[in-house]
């Protein structure tokens, strides 16, 4: 399984983008999906997660109120809508499958998602998508 993130680009401060996460040969509806990001020289950090059990959503404090995660199971796609973008949001964004003991799980981490959420809680990362924010 490998996920593919797309939809990144160059946007001005305060602008918006919608990222998409798709998969081949895997139904995203069967797993919690997380978005992470990695800026140059920094660790990959958690941004958001959407569960597959009840659609519950979780956000890192830095993006709460600006980003919205959603899923369209019919299109086998998970989205990340990003509004009011800031320079500190610039990064490569990745989506991943939440796993427990190596098995996809429908649940996001018990403590939600934060910058400190281990990326090892997710996998099946594909190539990310670059988000650049200009002032």
N, C-alpha and C positions, 0 to 999 in steps of 0.2 A: 504494500500500500504506500502510495506517495501522494501527498496533497500538493496542490498548485495554487499559489497566491497570485493574484493579478489586480490591476486597477490602480496601481501607484502612478505617480507622476510629479510634476512640478506645480506647486500651488503657492499663492501668496499667503502671507500671514492673515489669519481670519477666514481663509477659504475652507472649502470642503472637498472631500474625496470619498468614494465608496470602493472599498476593497472587496474582492470576491475570493472565496476559497472553494475549490472543486476537487473532485477525486475521481479516478478511474478504477473500476473494479471494487469499489467500497461504497457502501451506503452511509453517508454522513449522518443520516437519521439514527443510526445505531450507536452513536458515540457522542460524548461531550467533545466539543471542539474549542480549542483555545487559539487566541491570537497573541503572539509575542512580537517583540521588535528588538533590533540590535543596531545601535549607533556605532560609528567608528570608534574603536578603542574601548568599547564598553561591553559588559556582559549582556547576553540576551535576557530581556525582562518581560514578565507577564503583563498583558494589557487587558484582556477580556476573555471570558469563557461563557459558553452557552451549553446548558445541559440538554440531554436528549430525553430525559424522563418527563420533565414538566416544562421545559423551555426556560427554566430559571436562568437569569443572566447575572454576571459578576464583572466588576470593573476595578482596575487599579485606581487608586485615589487620584492619580495625576490626570486621568481621562474621564473620571466620573462626571456625568452631566454634559459631556461634549461628544463622546463616542457612543454608538449604539450597535450592539451585535444582534444579528437575527439569522434565522435559517429558513430556507425554502426547500423543503424536502422533495417536492416534486421536481425541482431543478437540481437536486443534489448539490446545493450550494449554501455556504454560510457567508454572510456579509458582515463587513465592519464599516459602518457609516461614521465618518470623522468630520466633525464640524469645529469651527473656531480653532483652526489649526495654529499651532505655535511653532517657533523655531525648534523648541526642544522635542517636538514630535517627529522631527526628521530622522529617519532610520530605514533599515530594511525590515519589512514586516513579513512574518511567517505565520502560517497556521499549522496546527498539529492536532493529532488525535490523543485524547486523554486515555491513559492506560493504567491499570492496576495489575501488578504482577504479570505484566506483559500482555494483558488482555484488554481490548477496548472496553471502556466503561461508559455508562450513560451519565455519570455524575461528574460535575466539576469538583475540584478540591474542596474538602470540608471547610477550609478557611477562606474560600473564595479565591480570588486571584489578586496578586500584587506584584510589585516589582521584584519581590524576593521569591516568588513561586519558582521552584526548581524547573528548569526546562526539561529535566529528566522525567517529570511527571507526564510529559507528552512526547510523542514521536511522530514518525512518518512525515517529517518536515520535507518539503520540497524546496525548489528555488523560491526565494522570497520576492517581494516586490518593493522597489525603492520609492520612498516618499521623501520628497524634497520640499522644504518650506522656505520661501524667500521673503525677505522683509521689504 
